């Protein structure tokens, strides 16, 4: 994946950075909301939701296939990889926090 990544494709303007942050936040919040559907205490819901956040490896495979097949361009591919990296890193932190809440409850 790293060879296909071209960081010069990113929009480093304020609006470009805000868009990437917004999409990363949306990806995380949507998975956390899915965890709230679990019929359990909030600590369990937080664990379920945060465990669903860092699932980027499948997204990376599909993004790479889309790039190779010409379905997406290198700019969109780079943006997708950045969003996947954000959710993967932040998801681990959320999972660690939620597991502490679950154990202490």
ROGUSE-119698 format. One record per atom (N, C-alpha, C): x, y, z. Coordinates in steps of 0.05 Angstrom, whole numbers, padded with zeros to 5 digits, always signed. Layout:
# ROGUSE-119698
XYZ
...
# end
This chain:
# ROGUSE-119698
+00016-00024+00000
+00000+00000+00000
+00017+00025+00000
+00039+00024+00014
+00056+00048+00017
+00067+00059-00009
+00072+00041-00028
+00083+00050-00054
+00062+00066-00069
+00037+00059-00066
+00015+00072-00081
+00008+00099-00068
+00017+00104-00044
+00009+00128-00029
+00026+00152-00038
+00013+00173-00047
+00026+00197-00056
+00016+00220-00039
+00030+00227-00018
+00021+00248+00001
+00020+00275-00012
+00032+00279-00035
+00030+00305-00049
+00001+00309-00060
-00015+00288-00060
-00042+00290-00070
-00061+00302-00050
-00052+00303-00025
-00070+00314-00003
-00073+00344-00006
-00097+00353+00001
-00103+00381+00001
-00096+00391+00029
-00074+00406+00032
-00065+00415+00058
-00077+00442+00066
-00097+00451+00052
-00111+00475+00060
-00127+00470+00085
-00137+00490+00098
-00153+00487+00122
-00178+00471+00116
-00191+00476+00093
-00215+00462+00086
-00209+00432+00080
-00186+00427+00068
-00179+00399+00062
-00173+00383+00087
-00159+00395+00106
-00153+00382+00131
-00179+00378+00147
-00196+00399+00148
-00222+00396+00162
-00239+00374+00150
-00239+00371+00124
-00254+00350+00111
-00244+00323+00119
-00218+00319+00119
-00207+00293+00128
-00213+00287+00157
-00211+00308+00174
-00218+00304+00202
-00248+00298+00206
-00265+00311+00191
-00293+00307+00192
-00300+00278+00183
-00289+00269+00161
-00294+00242+00152
-00283+00221+00171
-00260+00226+00183
-00250+00208+00203
-00268+00206+00227
-00277+00229+00236
-00296+00230+00259
-00322+00216+00252
-00332+00221+00229
-00357+00208+00220
-00354+00177+00219
-00331+00168+00210
-00326+00139+00209
-00325+00127+00238
-00313+00142+00256
-00311+00132+00284
-00339+00133+00298
-00352+00156+00295
-00378+00159+00309
-00399+00139+00298
-00399+00134+00272
-00419+00115+00261
-00415+00087+00273
-00390+00079+00277
-00385+00053+00289
-00392+00052+00318
-00386+00074+00332
-00394+00076+00360
-00424+00075+00364
-00438+00088+00346
-00468+00088+00347
-00478+00060+00343
-00465+00045+00325
-00474+00017+00320
-00471+00001+00346
-00450+00007+00362
-00446-00007+00387
-00469-00002+00407
-00481+00022+00405
-00503+00029+00423
-00528+00012+00418
-00529-00003+00396
-00551-00021+00391
-00550-00046+00408
-00527-00052+00420
-00524-00075+00437
-00541-00071+00462
-00557-00090+00469
-00574-00088+00493
-00559-00094+00518
-00543-00075+00527
-00526-00080+00550
-00520-00053+00563
-00506-00053+00586
-00497-00028+00599
-00480-00012+00580
-00477+00014+00585
-00462+00032+00567
-00433+00024+00565
-00422+00012+00585
-00394+00004+00584
-00390-00018+00563
-00409-00037+00562
-00408-00058+00542
-00413-00047+00514
-00431-00028+00511
-00436-00015+00486
-00412-00001+00476
-00397+00012+00494
-00373+00027+00486
-00352+00007+00477
-00349-00016+00489
-00329-00036+00480
-00337-00046+00453
-00362-00053+00449
-00371-00063+00423
-00366-00043+00401
-00375-00018+00406
-00371+00003+00386
-00343+00009+00379
-00326+00012+00400
-00298+00019+00395
-00283-00004+00383
-00291-00029+00388
-00278-00052+00375
-00284-00053+00345
-00305-00040+00336
-00312-00040+00308
-00297-00018+00292
-00286+00001+00306
-00273+00024+00293
-00248+00016+00277
-00228+00003+00288
-00204-00002+00273
-00205-00026+00254
-00222-00025+00234
-00225-00046+00215
-00217-00037+00187
-00194-00025+00186
-00185-00012+00161
-00172-00030+00141
-00163-00054+00149
-00148-00070+00130
-00165-00078+00106
-00190-00084+00110
-00208-00090+00087
-00212-00065+00070
-00215-00042+00082
-00217-00017+00067
-00192-00012+00051
-00169-00018+00062
-00144-00014+00047
-00143-00032+00022
-00151-00056+00025
-00151-00075+00002
-00170-00065-00020
-00194-00057-00012
-00213-00047-00032
-00203-00020-00045
-00191-00003-00029
-00180+00022-00040
-00158+00016-00060
-00141-00002-00053
-00119-00010-00072
-00130-00022-00097
-00150-00039-00095
-00163-00051-00119
-00175-00029-00136
-00189-00010-00123
-00202+00012-00137
-00181+00029-00152
-00158+00033-00139
-00137+00049-00152
-00125+00034-00176
-00120+00008-00172
-00108-00008-00194
-00127-00011-00217
-00153-00012-00212
-00173-00016-00233
-00181+00011-00246
-00171+00033-00235
-00178+00059-00246
-00205+00069-00238
-00216+00057-00217
-00243+00066-00208
-00240+00092-00191
-00218+00093-00176
-00213+00118-00160
-00186+00128-00169
-00182+00154-00165
-00156+00166-00173
-00137+00167-00148
-00113+00175-00153
-00093+00174-00131
-00099+00194-00109
-00113+00216-00115
-00120+00235-00094
-00140+00222-00075
-00161+00210-00085
-00181+00197-00068
-00169+00173-00053
-00151+00158-00066
-00138+00136-00053
-00122+00146-00029
-00107+00168-00033
-00091+00179-00011
-00109+00188+00012
-00131+00201+00006
-00149+00210+00026
-00161+00186+00041
-00168+00165+00027
-00179+00141+00040
-00158+00129+00059
-00134+00127+00050
-00113+00115+00067
-00109+00132+00092
-00109+00158+00090
-00106+00175+00114
-00130+00171+00133
-00154+00169+00123
-00177+00165+00140
-00176+00138+00153
-00168+00117+00138
-00165+00091+00149
-00144+00090+00171
-00121+00104+00166
-00100+00105+00186
-00110+00119+00212
-00125+00141+00208
-00136+00156+00232
-00154+00138+00248
-00172+00124+00235
-00192+00107+00249
-00177+00083+00262
-00157+00073+00249
-00142+00050+00261
-00128+00059+00286
-00115+00082+00285
-00099+00091+00309
-00118+00100+00331
-00138+00116+00325
-00156+00126+00345
-00174+00104+00356
-00180+00085+00340
-00197+00062+00349
-00184+00047+00371
-00157+00043+00369
-00143+00029+00390
-00144+00044+00417
-00142+00070+00415
-00144+00086+00440
-00172+00085+00452
-00192+00086+00435
-00219+00084+00445
-00225+00057+00457
-00214+00036+00445
-00218+00009+00455
-00204+00006+00482
-00180+00017+00485
-00166+00015+00511
-00182+00030+00532
-00192+00053+00526
-00208+00069+00545
-00234+00054+00553
-00248+00043+00533
-00274+00030+00538
-00270+00004+00554
-00248-00010+00549
-00243-00034+00564
-00237-00028+00594
-00224-00005+00599
-00219+00003+00626
-00246+00009+00640
-00264+00023+00625
-00290+00029+00636
-00306+00003+00642
-00304-00016+00624
-00318-00041+00627
-00308-00057+00651
-00282-00058+00654
-00270-00073+00677
-00276-00060+00703
-00277-00033+00704
-00281-00018+00729
-00311-00016+00736
-00328-00026+00719
-00357-00023+00725
-00368-00045+00742
# end
